[in-house]
């Protein structure tokens, strides 16, 4: 922000990343401890992709962030049970884990009144991303308003969140009535949904102005020190990783370029090792990283737009400049 005036609006966007969503969950728990109120009261607009969509949905429904931490610590092992024989259905059917169980788990964690919500019923402004299986169309589930296409506001909330989290090879696609089968919104350009959220807020509503808005983008951890690929399988893994990671970095740069008048913060952490999105055995480590990172975030100055830590500016848009590596 350019002066001490309190921001009129705040936008929160959360990346995809499977179990690594425990990192932003810990950050949000730290936010609630710092402010003494539910995280949804600190933000006007909530956006998420995949695991970030699950977090955004929980926040919008008023679920305490501490409960969302427990979603990863206690419930995730039931979802990602890690049995060796799951490689068989992955080969035969294309997915390892039960998408119906994921949908049920999302419903269980939401308050009863939120389970029947349509997108238009969500108290905050919301954006959930997904991708059409048949045509590859990128979907952004937002409230209907006069400036947008008014095609997603009536869609079932939990179905949209489930579709956003349906990561290929891990979960089967999820069908949303009137649209068809959908997969993880991170397949394509929206693994980090911050730019899409800003476009929706600034271009398709009249309630947000970059000059009086704070944008907070939460990552789920990044790992850079991969060895040089040596064979076809290595190269395939490298390409797939970059297909998810590079668009996420691009969204950060696009947001700064197009909406540079806003106070923009990107909070992420550089991981010491590769952590797969379904690796239950890494849950304690992820929680430790998340709590360590949360201890380094001064939420007061971020929410009022005066902080410099984690701030994105024209001179600071590369991951190595705004990520943090935990001390050994």
Phi and psi in degrees as a GROMACS rama.xvg file:
@    title "Ramachandran Plot"
@    xaxis  label "Phi"
@    yaxis  label "Psi"
@TYPE xy
-88.232  -11.9305  UNK-2
-147.599  -171.859  UNK-3
-86.3787  3.20413  UNK-4
-63.5451  133.977  UNK-5
-63.9002  142.118  UNK-6
-65.4159  145.852  UNK-7
-77.8208  -31.2069  UNK-8
-141.84  156.453  UNK-9
-137.035  138.692  UNK-10
-118.498  133.24  UNK-11
-118.744  128.25  UNK-12
-126.59  136.853  UNK-13
-126.009  129.509  UNK-14
-68.9402  166.199  UNK-15
-81.3375  170.429  UNK-16
155.546  15.7229  UNK-17
59.4471  -132.255  UNK-18
-63.6479  -18.7306  UNK-19
-67.8355  -7.8548  UNK-20
-61.0089  -14.0953  UNK-21
-61.0473  -29.9196  UNK-22
-64.4127  -56.1737  UNK-23
-65.1231  -27.5691  UNK-24
-61.2909  -42.0581  UNK-25
-65.2414  -39.3219  UNK-26
-59.9012  -42.3752  UNK-27
-70.5897  -33.2424  UNK-28
-63.5846  -39.4559  UNK-29
-63.5624  -38.5307  UNK-30
-59.7308  -45.6292  UNK-31
-67.0635  -34.5987  UNK-32
-65.4924  -38.7015  UNK-33
-70.6133  -36.292  UNK-34
-97.4472  -22.2416  UNK-35
73.495  21.3274  UNK-36
-146.84  162.18  UNK-37
-57.9165  145.289  UNK-38
-60.2947  -31.7921  UNK-39
-65.4056  -20.4745  UNK-40
-79.3802  -12.5374  UNK-41
-89.8138  -11.9875  UNK-42
-133.092  144.658  UNK-43
-90.8603  -32.3531  UNK-44
-125.702  128.392  UNK-45
-118.648  129.179  UNK-46
-132.609  146.364  UNK-47
-159.105  152.594  UNK-48
-122.201  132.581  UNK-49
56.6551  -119.019  UNK-50
-60.7172  -30.374  UNK-51
-66.4909  -32.3142  UNK-52
-66.8264  -38.6975  UNK-53
-61.7803  -44.1552  UNK-54
-65.3084  -45.6135  UNK-55
-60.9468  -39.4664  UNK-56
-63.926  -44.684  UNK-57
-62.2438  -44.3718  UNK-58
-61.3001  -45.2652  UNK-59
-60.7931  -31.8954  UNK-60
-85.0146  0.168747  UNK-61
85.1514  13.9554  UNK-62
-70.5732  126.678  UNK-63
-59.5037  144.334  UNK-64
-61.4365  -30.512  UNK-65
-61.3662  -35.0426  UNK-66
-68.0468  -34.5148  UNK-67
-69.3239  -33.2377  UNK-68
-60.3096  -44.0814  UNK-69
-66.3412  -26.7572  UNK-70
-56.3065  -42.162  UNK-71
-78.249  -41.4754  UNK-72
-74.3101  -40.0478  UNK-73
-103.454  -38.0888  UNK-74
-90.3486  -33.2736  UNK-75
-58.3507  -39.1593  UNK-76
-59.4898  -26.6889  UNK-77
-74.0013  -29.2235  UNK-78
-83.2325  -45.1316  UNK-79
-107.066  80.6688  UNK-80
-79.2339  -12.1541  UNK-81
71.8389  11.542  UNK-82
-63.7219  137.957  UNK-83
-60.0806  -31.5952  UNK-84
-72.4729  -3.71019  UNK-85
-72.3886  -12.4464  UNK-86
-65.3063  -26.2309  UNK-87
-66.02  -54.1165  UNK-88
-64.0347  -26.7835  UNK-89
-63.4437  -39.7523  UNK-90
-71.7738  -42.3546  UNK-91
-80.3107  -36.6962  UNK-92
-115.085  -12.2498  UNK-93
89.7681  4.34362  UNK-94
-149.474  145.627  UNK-95
-94.093  -31.8589  UNK-96
-119.367  161.739  UNK-97
-85.1966  110.964  UNK-98
-65.7668  -28.5693  UNK-99
-67.869  -35.7364  UNK-100
-66.6629  -38.665  UNK-101
-61.7228  -45.794  UNK-102
-60.0866  -42.389  UNK-103
-65.2401  -40.0868  UNK-104
-64.1829  -41.6183  UNK-105
-60.3022  -45.2223  UNK-106
-63.5769  -38.567  UNK-107
-63.5801  -37.3418  UNK-108
-80.4248  -18.2292  UNK-109
-83.0901  146.282  UNK-110
-59.1294  153.225  UNK-111
-54.7597  -39.925  UNK-112
-68.9597  -22.1033  UNK-113
-86.1712  -16.4699  UNK-114
-66.9588  -25.8766  UNK-115
-99.6008  8.2448  UNK-116
-61.8838  147.615  UNK-117
-96.16  166.226  UNK-118
-54.8974  -39.9623  UNK-119
-65.3824  -17.1179  UNK-120
-84.0613  -12.27  UNK-121
-65.2514  131.261  UNK-122
-61.8015  -41.5418  UNK-123
-85.8051  163.239  UNK-124
-65.268  146.216  UNK-125
-143.091  147.615  UNK-126
-142.42  122.127  UNK-127
-120.718  132.294  UNK-128
-103.091  149.089  UNK-129
-157.596  171.596  UNK-130
-133.836  131.061  UNK-131
-65.5316  135.056  UNK-132
-74.7314  -42.6525  UNK-133
-70.8942  -44.8953  UNK-134
-115.883  -1.00203  UNK-135
70.835  12.0132  UNK-136
-67.0668  132.264  UNK-137
-82.3278  126.813  UNK-138
-109.752  138.426  UNK-139
-123.323  108.407  UNK-140
-84.3248  110.17  UNK-141
-135.43  167.965  UNK-142
-68.7583  146.824  UNK-143
-70.1267  139.123  UNK-144
-153.045  164.483  UNK-145
-58.2576  -25.128  UNK-146
-91.647  -11.7427  UNK-147
-108.448  -174.468  UNK-148
-76.6821  -9.81355  UNK-149
56.1531  45.3171  UNK-150
-114.33  -7.21091  UNK-151
-123.256  -9.22109  UNK-152
-62.8316  -28.1561  UNK-153
-90.65  1.36464  UNK-154
-75.9393  147.621  UNK-155
-63.911  128.682  UNK-156
-59.6881  -52.9981  UNK-157
-65.6329  -31.9833  UNK-158
-66.0003  -40.4261  UNK-159
-64.9774  -40.6812  UNK-160
-66.1802  -42.8444  UNK-161
-61.3885  -44.1447  UNK-162
-60.9897  -40.8913  UNK-163
-62.5151  -30.4549  UNK-164
-92.7879  2.28029  UNK-165
-81.3055  73.2403  UNK-166
-68.248  125.311  UNK-167
-55.4349  142.233  UNK-168
77.6147  -23.3776  UNK-169
-92.4955  -43.9601  UNK-170
-131.535  150.573  UNK-171
-70.1475  157.852  UNK-172
-59.3679  157.06  UNK-173
-117.81  134.938  UNK-174
-89.5951  129.637  UNK-175
-111.069  125.51  UNK-176
-54.643  132.538  UNK-177
87.711  -11.4073  UNK-178
-118.097  -48.5295  UNK-179
116.661  -159.61  UNK-180
-79.4442  139.218  UNK-181
-132.574  157.148  UNK-182
-129.382  177.704  UNK-183
-43.5957  128.581  UNK-184
-65.2327  -14.5308  UNK-185
-76.946  -8.48835  UNK-186
-77.9213  99.2635  UNK-187
129.218  -117.562  UNK-188
-116.209  -4.30434  UNK-189
-112.348  27.0047  UNK-190
-59.2276  -33.5972  UNK-191
-112.038  108.268  UNK-192
-89.7185  16.6849  UNK-193
-64.7791  -41.34  UNK-194
-67.3853  -42.5491  UNK-195
-61.4773  -38.9022  UNK-196
-63.8755  -40.9195  UNK-197
-67.7363  -39.6719  UNK-198
-59.6074  -46.2656  UNK-199
-61.8386  -44.9751  UNK-200
-68.7273  -47.2324  UNK-201
-85.6139  -28.8726  UNK-202
-102.954  -25.3256  UNK-203
-115.478  4.19806  UNK-204
-132.112  168.77  UNK-205
-112.291  20.7339  UNK-206
-103.933  -4.93478  UNK-207
-127.228  137.191  UNK-208
-130.54  125.057  UNK-209
-52.2499  -32.5842  UNK-210
-67.9224  -17.2564  UNK-211
-129.635  33.3609  UNK-212
-128.089  139.365  UNK-213
-104.703  130.44  UNK-214
-112.255  128.015  UNK-215
-122.479  121.957  UNK-216
-115.874  122.576  UNK-217
-106.904  123.921  UNK-218
-90.6551  175.37  UNK-219
-121.172  25.5945  UNK-220
94.6617  140.116  UNK-221
-131.694  146.712  UNK-222
-127.777  126.602  UNK-223
-110.941  -25.367  UNK-224
-86.2443  54.2803  UNK-225
-79.8861  141.324  UNK-226
-68.3368  158.004  UNK-227
-62.7021  130.525  UNK-228
-58.1316  139.841  UNK-229
-115.344  -24.4377  UNK-230
-143.404  178.175  UNK-231
-55.8419  -44.9144  UNK-232
-62.1724  -40.4817  UNK-233
-61.1228  -45.1789  UNK-234
-64.4945  -38.0969  UNK-235
-62.0189  -44.9357  UNK-236
-62.0917  -40.417  UNK-237
-63.6917  -44.8765  UNK-238
-62.7553  -45.5389  UNK-239
-62.6093  -41.675  UNK-240
-61.1098  -45.1927  UNK-241
-67.9396  -32.1478  UNK-242
-62.2598  -29.3697  UNK-243
-88.8389  -41.2942  UNK-244
-76.3787  -46.7054  UNK-245
-61.4282  -45.0193  UNK-246
-59.571  -32.6598  UNK-247
-62.4687  -41.8966  UNK-248
-66.9233  -37.3657  UNK-249
-62.996  -37.7585  UNK-250
-63.1181  -36.6709  UNK-251
-62.5163  -46.6838  UNK-252
-67.2563  -40.6815  UNK-253
-62.4561  -40.8268  UNK-254
-61.6861  -45.1382  UNK-255
-65.4573  -41.0146  UNK-256
-66.3941  -43.8593  UNK-257
-87.8585  -26.6508  UNK-258
-129.923  45.8199  UNK-259
-65.1153  -14.2886  UNK-260
-74.6301  -16.8497  UNK-261
-80.6242  155.34  UNK-262
-81.8991  118.687  UNK-263
-123.98  126.38  UNK-264
-125.937  131.692  UNK-265
-117.839  114.619  UNK-266
-112.305  114.482  UNK-267
-148.834  174.704  UNK-268
-138.287  140.635  UNK-269
-86.7892  121.424  UNK-270
-82.0167  152.055  UNK-271
-83.3772  -14.6674  UNK-272
-153.788  163.472  UNK-273
-68.9206  129.415  UNK-274
-123.153  107.799  UNK-275
-59.6459  154.242  UNK-276
-71.8792  -10.4949  UNK-277
-118.82  18.488  UNK-278
-83.6604  91.7502  UNK-279
-61.1266  -33.4359  UNK-280
-66.6254  -16.3668  UNK-281
-91.6079  3.26718  UNK-282
-56.9835  -48.2679  UNK-283
-58.6904  -40.126  UNK-284
-65.8076  -42.4387  UNK-285
-63.1617  -39.4332  UNK-286
-65.3804  -41.3954  UNK-287
-61.5539  -43.3252  UNK-288
-62.8592  -45.5015  UNK-289
-61.5791  -42.7569  UNK-290
-69.9111  -35.4276  UNK-291
-62.9786  -46.3214  UNK-292
-63.2627  -42.359  UNK-293
-58.6325  -33.8218  UNK-294
-70.2435  -13.7978  UNK-295
-103.401  7.4226  UNK-296
-107.623  123.994  UNK-297
-96.0283  94.2923  UNK-298
-67.7663  -32.1203  UNK-299
-58.1384  -48.6681  UNK-300
-72.6393  -27.1267  UNK-301
-71.3347  -46.7203  UNK-302
-65.0076  -30.477  UNK-303
-93.4071  1.50807  UNK-304
79.285  13.5388  UNK-305
-102.52  -10.6087  UNK-306
-71.0793  154.832  UNK-307
-110.038  -25.7031  UNK-308
-64.7213  133.635  UNK-309
70.7236  4.59129  UNK-310
-72.3561  139.424  UNK-311
-100.878  126.412  UNK-312
-134.793  173.269  UNK-313
-55.1264  -27.779  UNK-314
-89.4577  -5.58165  UNK-315
-135.487  85.1625  UNK-316
-130.466  0.149378  UNK-317
-95.492  144.431  UNK-318
-55.0138  -40.2377  UNK-319
-67.6445  -16.3644  UNK-320
-90.2411  -20.7565  UNK-321
-122.559  9.0631  UNK-322
-98.3786  163.181  UNK-323
-128.607  135.624  UNK-324
-103.617  125.072  UNK-325
-59.5032  147.989  UNK-326
-66.9645  146.218  UNK-327
